[in-house]
Amino acid sequence: MARLPAQQPRAMSSPAIQRYLEHLRVERRVSAHTLTAYGDALARLEKLADAAQRPLDALQSAHIQRFAAQMHGAGLGARSIALTLSGWRGFYRWWSLQADAANLSSNPVDGVRAPRAARPLPKALAVDEAVALATSESSIGDDVEPASEEGAALAARDHAIAELLYGCGLRLGELLGLDMVAGAESAGWIDADDATAHVFGKGSKRRAVPVGGPALTALQQWLLHRPLLAGTPDCGALFVSRLGNRLSPNQLRSRLKAQGDRAGVATPVHPHMLRHSYASHLLQSSGDLRGVQELLGHASIATTQVYTRLDFQHLAKVYDAAHPRAKRK
């Protein structure tokens, strides 16, 4: 295969920037994509410095901070600003070692940080979607006859998994770590008599979560079918695969996504989405942020507070749909 010609650094008015881009291309041997990104960042620096009527070697941290604010105001994302600042910082670090940097007293980009990126909201299902998923029949697969004993066992297992994920807000690892019986070495178990799931969560912390009636009923149905799939008597996992081993994360994700498709959920369903749905729906109903924090096992309430934004979105939709003065535009 013929090699593509090396991309030349883009034309810049500053000799220092031209030499820096040549340094990146020849000595650092950066990729063409990276070279283009550096060129774009430094072209932006030149433009902003010209607008401020300041030479590059006379810029101070205050100027760089103002430039970052201007980029943010122009709609540039926080990640893009951070990458741009990183490119500027590298240029000034290199320039400070060159002979023509006599007027450069320090790196003006040091200490300047990009605006904090907005934390994306977790994706949660609507209440009717979550209930439809939890109560739907499992998608068995083309290689299993739905009416067979194995098909019935897989359906019961997947139903119990969906009920526990949505009904208890368990993490994927917490659910897969559940064992048949409690023990010192067990990562988790379910006490049906006490209607409680005991799990081993993040930070090596154990917590107890209430298990609702529908989840307990689904679990009981699964336990009736489990001996058919459990390959060996010493397999202590609560949820096993068709081969009798502990169910793997990829197997669970695949089964849950298929179950969501079968239930008519438009959004591809993954295990953590049910945890988000659990938290969001609890908060909508109770308003007890501290209680939701305890149930989720969050070390900091700041982590749980993201669900207040989801709750506000729900209230905003209710307002827009129902209030006679909601249509403001």
Secondary structure, DSSP 8 states (H G I E B T S, - for coil): ------------S-HHHHHHHHHHHHTS---HHHHHHHHHHHHHHHHHHHHTT--GGG--HHHHHHHHHHHHHTT--HHHHHHHHHHHHHHHHHHTTSTT-TT--S-TTTT---------------HHHHHHHHHS-----TTS-TTSHHHHHHHHHHHHHHHHHHHH---HHHHHT-BSS--TT-SEEEETTTTEEEEE-GGG-EEEEE--HHHHHHHHHHHHHHHHH--STT--BSSB-TTSSB--HHHHHHHHHHHHHHTT-SS---HHHHHHHHHHHHHHHH--HHHHHHHHT-SSHHHHTHHHHHHHHHHHHHHHHH-TT----
